[in-house]
Amino acid sequence: MKKTTKFCLALGSIGVLAGIFMAADHIDAPGSMGTTADIADFFAFEPTLDSNNTTFVVDLQSDVLPDLAYGTFDESVLTEINIDTDGDLIEDLVIQAIPRDGRMYFFGPVIPASTGLNSEVAVNSPLGDVEISAATAIVETTDEGVSLFAGPRQDPFYFDFFRFNEVLAPSMDDNSGFNVPGVDTFDGANTMTIAIELPNSLLGEPTATNVLGVPVYKTWVTTNQKQ
């Protein structure tokens, strides 16, 4: 399988200030840009100040231009949230999501059968499934308190892409810089979003701390395309 990677840190403690760590990389990941495996954003955060849960959000397929407007999940692409619990930057747990016949199926958290570039769907560790949303968002909550979502969402990335190119252009004959306010090139564009909120008890105790001294999970997301 071909794999692309996005890194992020997730809050994993209770009673600390809620926060978000975000990675964004639209349509320029080597080997996957402009494909159904392209990762646009990855968010990991505690949903509330006193939450015992962690939320992961993965955005795929940034629909910036008409020829990138896929509008559906690719059944040959496995999305994998990797979690390092001992600080060695090797995944100790994975959460997987793969679409089939209009539903998104989730597996894990489970110790992966292999680490690195190859992945196998953990079919013996089902976490739940949810109908892939269309116009109306659908959220499924399991008996274990795990909430699941999959479907198109408004692209959260705000960027004046065309003005950015103008500013960088050698032929630009003024020094006005960026427009204030700028024009959001991503306004009205969608990404295909996978979201999961689950109890921290399913992830174990975090062993790392961030620069604020807050306990965190080291986590990153990959897309794996069937070869």
LINQUIBEL-V508086 format. One record per residue. PSI is psi in degrees with one decimal (999 if undefined). OMEGA is omega in radians with two decimals (none if undefined). D_FIRST is the distance of its C-alpha to the first C-alpha in Angstrom with 2 decimals. Layout:
PSI&OMEGA&D_FIRST + PSI&OMEGA&D_FIRST
This chain:
143.8&3.05&0.00 + 135.2&-3.03&3.80 + 136.3&2.98&6.31 + 156.7&-2.93&10.01 + 143.9&3.00&12.85 + 131.3&-3.07&16.40 + 151.9&3.14&19.00 + 157.2&3.00&22.01 + 139.8&-3.11&24.76 + 135.7&3.03&26.05 + 136.4&-3.10&29.65 + 27.6&-3.13&30.07 + 169.6&-3.09&33.85 + 139.9&3.04&36.70 + 21.9&3.06&39.72 + 168.5&3.12&38.51 + 130.6&3.11&38.41 + 147.2&-3.14&35.62 + 168.1&3.14&33.25 + 135.7&2.96&30.06 + 131.9&-2.99&27.53 + 142.8&2.95&25.52 + 133.2&-3.14&22.90 + 136.2&-3.07&22.89 + 85.7&-3.00&21.08 + 130.1&2.98&21.52 + 37.4&3.08&19.92 + 18.1&3.10&19.51 + 125.6&-3.12&16.20 + 134.0&3.07&15.12 + -12.5&-3.12&12.30 + -3.7&-3.07&12.41 + 138.2&3.14&16.19 + 20.8&3.12&17.72 + 172.4&3.12&14.71 + -6.3&3.10&14.16 + 1.0&-3.07&11.51 + 128.1&3.12&14.30 + 124.2&3.12&15.75 + -50.1&-3.09&19.54 + 155.3&2.99&21.05 + 123.3&3.12&20.67 + 141.3&3.03&23.86 + 126.5&-3.02&24.82 + 160.8&2.94&28.49 + 128.4&-3.00&31.24 + -27.1&3.12&32.64 + 169.1&-3.07&36.28 + -40.6&-3.06&38.46 + 27.0&-3.04&39.01 + 147.3&2.97&35.76 + 12.4&-3.08&34.20 + 162.2&2.96&30.92 + 138.9&3.12&27.94 + 134.3&3.04&26.35 + 133.7&3.09&22.85 + 125.7&3.11&22.31 + 126.2&3.06&19.19 + 127.9&3.12&19.93 + 156.7&2.95&17.47 + 68.9&3.11&18.45 + 118.2&-3.05&21.72 + 59.7&-3.08&24.14 + -41.5&-3.10&26.34 + 154.0&-3.08&27.09 + -36.4&-3.09&27.76 + -0.7&3.07&24.98 + 6.6&-3.07&22.43 + 76.3&-3.10&23.97 + -51.3&3.05&21.27 + 13.0&3.10&22.96 + 161.3&3.07&20.49 + 148.6&3.14&17.20 + 121.8&-3.10&14.27 + -8.1&3.07&13.55 + 2.0&-3.09&10.01 + 122.9&3.04&9.31 + 123.1&3.06&9.42 + 132.2&-3.04&11.69 + 120.7&3.03&12.27 + 118.6&-3.07&15.59 + 135.5&-3.09&15.78 + 122.7&3.10&19.35 + 119.2&-3.09&20.92 + -5.3&-3.11&24.27 + 6.9&2.99&25.62 + 10.4&-3.12&25.22 + 5.4&3.13&22.97 + 28.7&2.98&20.15 + 134.9&-3.06&17.72 + 126.2&3.06&16.70 + -27.9&3.08&19.23 + 149.6&3.03&18.62 + 147.5&2.95&15.99 + 127.4&-3.04&16.81 + 148.9&3.07&14.31 + 132.4&3.12&15.07 + 135.6&-3.11&13.96 + 146.4&3.04&16.46 + 120.4&2.99&18.15 + 48.5&3.04&21.42 + 5.6&3.09&22.79 + 152.7&3.05&22.00 + 124.9&-3.11&19.57 + 133.5&-3.10&18.82 + 143.7&3.13&18.60 + 148.2&3.12&17.93 + -163.6&-0.18&19.20 + 136.0&-3.04&20.31 + 150.3&3.03&19.13 + 125.7&-3.05&18.41 + 148.3&3.10&14.68 + -30.7&3.07&13.97 + 155.6&3.13&12.09 + 167.8&3.11&12.10 + -134.3&-2.95&10.52 + -18.9&-3.09&7.03 + 144.4&-3.13&5.73 + 151.0&3.03&7.15 + 141.4&3.11&9.25 + 127.0&-3.09&11.62 + 69.1&-3.02&14.99 + -20.5&3.14&17.03 + 2.6&-3.14&20.00 + 60.3&-3.12&20.44 + 137.2&3.11&21.16 + -28.6&3.14&22.55 + 176.9&3.11&23.73 + 160.3&-3.10&23.10 + 145.2&3.04&24.81 + 135.0&3.11&25.69 + 123.8&-3.04&24.03 + 155.5&3.01&27.00 + -110.1&-3.12&28.65 + -34.4&-3.11&32.00 + 130.4&-3.11&32.83 + 135.5&3.11&30.66 + 126.1&3.10&29.97 + 130.7&3.10&29.45 + 131.7&3.10&29.09 + 126.9&-3.07&30.39 + 172.8&3.11&29.82 + -22.1&3.12&32.46 + 3.8&-3.14&30.89 + 23.7&3.11&31.53 + 126.1&3.13&27.97 + 136.3&-3.02&27.97 + 143.1&3.08&25.11 + 146.7&3.00&24.77 + 130.9&3.12&22.47 + 177.8&-3.14&23.74 + 140.5&3.08&24.94 + 156.8&3.08&26.95 + 131.7&3.11&28.98 + 122.9&-3.09&27.12 + -6.3&-3.06&28.61 + 125.7&3.11&28.30 + 116.9&-3.08&31.81 + 133.8&3.08&32.07 + 82.0&-2.98&34.47 + -43.0&-3.07&31.97 + -37.9&3.06&34.50 + -34.8&3.09&37.19 + -45.1&3.12&34.80 + -35.9&3.10&34.33 + -41.1&-3.14&38.11 + -36.9&-3.11&38.83 + -16.2&-3.03&36.62 + 131.3&3.13&38.06 + -26.7&-3.08&40.43 + -2.4&-3.10&42.88 + 123.6&-3.02&43.42 + 13.2&3.05&47.19 + 164.9&-3.10&47.60 + 33.1&-3.05&46.61 + -16.1&3.11&46.37 + -148.5&-3.08&42.80 + 151.6&3.09&40.98 + 144.0&3.10&42.77 + 112.8&-0.06&43.95 + 157.7&3.09&42.83 + -179.5&3.09&39.84 + 122.6&-3.12&38.15 + 106.1&3.14&34.90 + -25.7&-3.07&32.61 + 0.3&-3.12&30.25 + 126.5&-3.13&33.14 + -8.2&3.11&32.44 + 150.3&3.12&28.74 + 159.0&2.85&26.27 + 161.5&3.01&22.86 + 115.6&-2.92&20.85 + 137.6&3.00&21.43 + 126.5&-3.11&20.20 + 140.7&3.10&22.83 + 131.5&3.01&23.58 + 128.3&-3.09&26.73 + 156.1&3.13&27.18 + 141.3&3.10&29.80 + -22.8&3.14&29.39 + -24.8&3.11&30.41 + -14.6&-3.09&26.96 + -13.2&-3.08&25.49 + -177.8&-3.11&28.14 + 133.5&3.07&30.24 + 146.0&-3.12&28.90 + -3.3&3.14&29.67 + 165.1&3.03&29.43 + 148.6&3.10&31.93 + -172.8&-3.07&31.80 + -17.3&3.10&34.48 + 0.4&-3.11&36.79 + 12.9&-3.13&36.66 + 131.8&3.08&34.87 + 135.7&-3.09&32.55 + 158.0&2.88&28.95 + 137.6&2.97&25.46 + 121.3&-3.00&23.02 + 146.3&3.08&20.11 + 163.2&-3.10&17.26 + 144.1&3.08&14.75 + 154.6&2.94&11.09 + 136.7&-3.07&9.15 + 119.1&-3.08&5.61 + 129.1&-3.12&5.27 + 133.0&-3.10&5.17 + 999&none&5.43
